[in-house]
């Protein structure tokens, strides 16, 4: 009897074939998102680069006029540019989640395409695009300011964790859209802009008095911001983060969001 290699057995298995089909579906959805996300509206991919750059330059000019410096001697442009780029990733994934079912009814008629596939494709695209944008910023800041990241790998891991957390929130938001997507959308957008104040875009935990530190550390995004900035600026300043705590939030959001979306799917597609 002919013995088959383990790889051949794996490739012929139903699971492997299904995984390849699903990967093809998600790849096609990513190409579709590229066309709709960056091909027609606003300035396309250029706007993804310009928005955080404009904010960082604006804040830097204000602080320069006031002759203010960041605690710890951190570079102003590097701090705010990467910080707002991370926030942009959260906003891009979460803010568009409520109308996912409405905006994709035509392709959801295909049996192999699900709401989860669309969200996965969107999260992968947004995370990859934002990481590419952040890399451009890192190189430009390094060339013109001499501020290079201490660990680009740690920063990359942090961006991936941001994407996973944003995906979990997006699952929850989409499941809640079963009630009223328009009302939910009007609530989500102001909340996203309010969250920029408390999420860690403009401050670090060690800048705050101790009682406030304990409060802001209840927010999971704070931990990820601190983790990325440690990779960006190195261990010379204090950082406060717990990746186990942040990871627990990511796990719970994605598991709960997936289960909630499964129950909400019939109402979203009716």
N, C-alpha and C positions, 0 to 999 in steps of 0.2 A: 504494500500500500504506500502510495507516495506521501511523503511528509511535507507539509506546507509550512513555509516560514511564518512566524508570528505576525510579521508586517502584512503579509498577504491575507492572512485570516482576518486581521483588523480592518483592512481596506474593504474586504468583502462583507463585513458585518453590516447589519441594518443600521446600527447606531452611526457608524462611520459614514455611510452613504447619506443618512439624514443630516449629519453635521455638515457635510460638503454642500448639500442642497441649501441648507440654512445659511451657510456662509456666502453662497452665491446670491441668495435673496438679499442679505444685508449689504453685500457689496453693490448690488444694483440700486438699492435704496440710498446708499451713500452717494452714488453718482447722481441720482435724481435730486438729492438734497443740495449737492454742490451747484447744480444748475439753478435751482430755485432760491437757494440761500445767498449765493455769491454772484450769480450770473445776471440778475435783472434788477434787484432792488438796491436802493441807496447807492453806495460806491462799491458794492461787492466786497471782495476780500480786503480792498484798501481801507474800508471803513473800520474793519476789525483792528487794523494797525493804528489808524488815525485817532480813534476815540480815546484810548488810554494815553496816547502821546500828547494829545491836546490837553487833557486833564493834568497830566504830570507837569507839562511845561507851564500851564497856568498857575498851578499851586506853587511851583518852584519860583516863578516870578513874584508872586505875592509874598512869599517868605523872604526872597532876596531883597525886595523893597523894604520890608519890615526888619531886615537884617536878623532874621530868625534862623536858627539851626536846629536840626533834629537832635534829640538826646542821643548820646553815644557817638556823635559825629558821623552819623549815617548819611550817605549821599542822598539828597532830596529826590533827584530825578529817578534814580534806581529804585528807591523805596516806593514812591507813588506809582511809577509805571508798572512794575511787576504786581504791586498790590491791586491796582485797578484792573489789570489784565485777568487776574484770578477772579475778581468779582464779575467781570464780563462773562467769563465761562459759566458761572452760576446763573447769571441772568439769562443768558442765551438759551440754556437748556430748560430752565424752569418756566420762564415767562411764556414760552411758546407751547407748553404742554397742554393747556386747557382745550385748545382747538385742534388737537391732533386728529381726533376722530372725524370732525367736520371737514377738515381740510384734505383728508385723504380717503374719502368714501369710495372714490373711483377705483383705487388700487386695492382697497380692502375687500373688494369683491373676489379677488384671487384667493383661493383657499390657502396658499402657502404664505401669504403675507398677513401678519398680525399687528396689533397695536404695539405689542412689545418689540417687534422687529423694527418698527418705525422709530420708536424711542431709542433703541440701541444704536441704530444707524445715525440718528441725530446726535446722540451723546458722543459717539466715536468721532464724528466729523468735527463737532465743536471743540472737543478736547484736543484733537490733532491740530486743528487750525490755530487754536489759542497757544498751544505749545510751540508751534512754528513761529507765531508772532512774538512770543516771549523770547525765543532764541534770537530773533532779529534784534530785539531790544537789548538783550544781554551783550551781543557783539558790538552794537553801536555804543552802548554805555561804556563798555570796556575800552573801545578804541578812543573815544573822545574824552572820557573822564578817568580812565585808568582803573575803574572799579570792576573787577572780574569776580564771578561767583566762586565761593570756596568749594562747593560741591554741586556741580550741574546735575549729577545723578540724583542727589537728594531733592533738588528742586523738581526734577522730572517726576519722581515718585509722588511728590506733593501735588503736582498738577493732575496726575492720574487719580489720586485719592479725591481731589476736588471733583473730577468728572464723575466718579462713582457716587459721591454724595449727592451731586446735582441730579444724577439719574434716579436715585431713590426718591428725592423730593418730586421729581417730574412724574414718577409712577403714582405717587399719592395725589398730586394735583390732577392728573388725568382721571383717576378713579373718582375724584370729587366732581368732575365735570358732568357726571351723570345727572346731577341736580339742575345746574344751569351754567353752561360754559361761559356765557357772556358776563354774567354777574361775577363768576369766579375770576375771570380775566381782569375785570375792573378792580377786584380786590388784590390780586396778585401783583400787579404792576406797582401800585403805591407801596406795598409791603417790601417789594424788592428794593425800591429806592430808599425806603427807611432803613433797611437792613445794612445799607452801605455805611451808616453811621456807627453801628454797633458790631459789625462783623470782623473788624480788624484791618480794614483797608487803610485807615488814616492813623492808626496808633499801634503800639505794642503793649503787651500786658505790663511789662515792668515800668512803663511810664505812669501807671495809675497807682493811687493809694491802695494799700493792702485790702481793705474791705471791698473795693470795686474790682480788684483782681479776682477775688473769689466768685463774684457775680458773673463777670464776663466769661470766666472759664467754664461756666455751665453751657455756653454756646459752642457747639462742635466746630464751627468754622474757625473760631479763634485758634484752636489747636493746630489746624492745618495751615493757617497763615503763619503762625510761629514756626512751624516745621519748615516751611518753604523759605522763610527768611533766615533761618539758621543755615540752610544750604547756600543762601545768597550772600550773607555777610560774615559767616563764620562764628566761632564760639567766643569771640571777644566780648560779647554783651550777653545779658541774661535772657533766657528763653523759657517760656512756660507752655508745655504741651504734653499731652498724654495720647499716644497713638492708639492705645487699647480703647480708651474712651471714644475717640473719634471713629475707630474701626467698628465699635459696637453700634454707634449711630448709623454708620453706613450699612451694616448688616441688617439692622432692624428696619431701616427705611426701605431697603430693597426687597426684603422678604415680605414685610407688611404691604408695601406698595404693590408687589406682584400679586399677592392674594386678593387685595382690594380691587385691583384692576380686573382680575378674573371674574369677580362677582359683578362688577359694574359693566363688563363688556356687553351683555345683552341690551342694556339700556343705552349705551353709547352708540350701538350699531342699529338700533331700531329705526 
